[in-house]
Amino acid sequence: MERQTLEKICEKIYKRFPEVSNKKPNVKEQPNGQYLLIFQGKGITPDGHTIPRTVRVVVNASGRIIKTSTSR
C-alpha cells in the first residue's frame, strides 16, 4: 500500500476515533487484494478508568474503506 494512501486513511480514522489518534496501524495484506489496518489505543471512561480500544479497518488496494469495526 502506498504511503500517501495510508496517510489519508489514517486521517479519516483519527477524526472518527480520536482515542487512536497518532497511533500507527498494523497493516496486513489479505489474500483477496485488500488490506487490514489495526489501530490500538486507549479510551477513558467517565469515571476516569482507561479501557483498550481496537479499531479494525478493511480497505481495498485503491484506499477505499470497505468496513470499519471497533472493540473495547
ChimeraX attribute file (.defattr): number of C-alpha atoms within 10 A of each C-alpha:
attribute: neighborCount
match mode: 1-to-1
recipient: residues
	/A:1	14
	/A:2	9
	/A:3	7
	/A:4	10
	/A:5	13
	/A:6	17
	/A:7	13
	/A:8	12
	/A:9	16
	/A:10	21
	/A:11	13
	/A:12	11
	/A:13	21
	/A:14	15
	/A:15	11
	/A:16	11
	/A:17	17
	/A:18	13
	/A:19	20
	/A:20	22
	/A:21	17
	/A:22	13
	/A:23	14
	/A:24	15
	/A:25	17
	/A:26	11
	/A:27	15
	/A:28	13
	/A:29	15
	/A:30	12
	/A:31	7
	/A:32	8
	/A:33	9
	/A:34	19
	/A:35	20
	/A:36	18
	/A:37	20
	/A:38	19
	/A:39	24
	/A:40	18
	/A:41	19
	/A:42	16
	/A:43	17
	/A:44	12
	/A:45	9
	/A:46	7
	/A:47	6
	/A:48	8
	/A:49	9
	/A:50	12
	/A:51	12
	/A:52	13
	/A:53	17
	/A:54	19
	/A:55	19
	/A:56	18
	/A:57	21
	/A:58	20
	/A:59	21
	/A:60	17
	/A:61	14
	/A:62	11
	/A:63	18
	/A:64	13
	/A:65	16
	/A:66	11
	/A:67	11
	/A:68	14
	/A:69	10
	/A:70	13
	/A:71	9
	/A:72	10
